[in-house]
Amino acid sequence: MADADDIQQAKYYHHDVPQRNSGYALKGAGSYDWGMQNRLARVFRPDSGRTVMLAIDHGYFLGPTTGLERIDVDIVPLLGQVDALFCTRGILRSVIPASSAIPVVLRASGGPSILRELSNEEIAVDMEDALRLNTCGVGVQVFVGSENETQSIHNMTRLVDAGLRYGVPVLGVTAVGKDMVRDARYFRLATRIAAELGAQMVKTYYVEDGFETVTAACPVPIVMAGGKKLPEIDALTMAYRAVQEGAAGVDMGRNIFQSEAPLAMLKAVNAVVHEDLPPAQALELFETLRAAR
């Protein structure tokens, strides 16, 4: 311990400068606890308020999807270009390097395979295990309009309750029910239900007609789902329109890892999401990077 006689008198109090505590500007997050805000600030870049999330959780019901046969070979090299990774705990523990600083949103629901009724999911990850894995969020499927609608919503609300205890945000992932049309009316319903019941972020599909009403009506950030593999220009256009119409980023999978040049595509998507690069210029960037690899 230093000698008390040598301790200098504190004098830089900055009494003329009001104390600051910058509020977190992410949509709907102003009243969250510090830990919740901090985790969300790792998923959504504070400079842009947006995220480019890479979804590689498909194997939890599809098995070894094309492009995900060897995640250590095909996906790990991409991690330096993503803001967050959406994956299962099995892949995280077995394949993703523990030295990685990439924030992880953990798939927390599951049960049936593609061979069964997909809406019959249960909670598949305990929140304490999510914390043990140092995750920044958990994701759960919500099947509004399906046979197991209430069950899937209760899966989400139970995770929300657990997440509030520990400061872990929940991503509600909307899935199209069998009796619902994939349009803005349906997604307004599904995303609003997820947000009303506590999800701190929502993942949903893009629709060309009325997507801005979906984002406007949802009080928490919406992340656009990539969906099926599209030609690069179509995927880039979809991502551009989504963020211009209010999405807080994208969570793309097949349009990245099934691309002919995944790293080039990922960099192009980053430019669209974080720099508002128009689709035609983003495609030029993709082509240039692909040719240079």
Steps between C-alpha positions, in 0.01 A plus 500: 500500500630844410614729780211727591731801505583451130141490374431803282190705565234432237419818311367423153129491579384672180230676698404703192420184294166327569531125556412303190353158451420458133170327440490193277327596177391154382126489438307408814811446714505819706357341815699176499754411769866574431586137426215465251600823324864396495421166336278668241773758433731214410246351255396834344788732413463822701627708205229383259242342731498203263634146486616246245430171669606170343245224550646150506242330725326312218634161608283496812212375285649452149821314578815574292362770269687581181777742591500391864645152457832613653448812705862502612613519139229717341362723776776571753705696241202736457468599865716811470238657271187445710353702787340196665466127448167317532575135575425202725689419817626173351669681212627773731669254734633260239609726215512876576837605647476618860742777404235652275371840613187478283177545701281191492121474493418143595221296346296405806198316357474169322362149503346383174697437183395588149324160499246610762275796585753779545281712725512236773813651654607524862764703680826321424755707695505599865574868556781411739671307223459798269678709763766233540565539128530878536225562244354842422151369436281197438268436207169317505258414220146643527239327282211746487201342326632145527372193676732563796476879508438535874771250590760685293400836645526361852846367413596857418344657809673252730831590341416870531439453874830318539679755285373788712641332809846482346507789252487285185288627208266270310465491122150397395520329159174508305402192302215497251200303627326265261180705490667840457618674185856632492409869475534822700173439684624167633843631596352803673301256710785259572770759575272711718396195705863408559588854606189546715585183693853611572743415218773763487561440128305326224611317187258490209481473122499786253192570291505747210159647573471670838817393680536852638170450684641186662807681633302808603245298697764298687639684807829305503765449229408277207774295335424374151522126440689404186277210401569283198806539277454780247720639224748741659339815356160393633636427848686832511192685379286332764747592775523860376125546485454342842736740678372798304149405611588479867675169570790513746705262291491150358549143618601322181606140457457328165550822305846515659629146544341367179639788295771421247725739699374515862760744632447740210124479548533565871709811439246624246213447746698690764533795262127494431399480866756728666584741217167513310681391183242461219453145366660560159817636661496220757486247216800671338683468831407131519620435145828683562569312821405167343736557210784593734480199730 
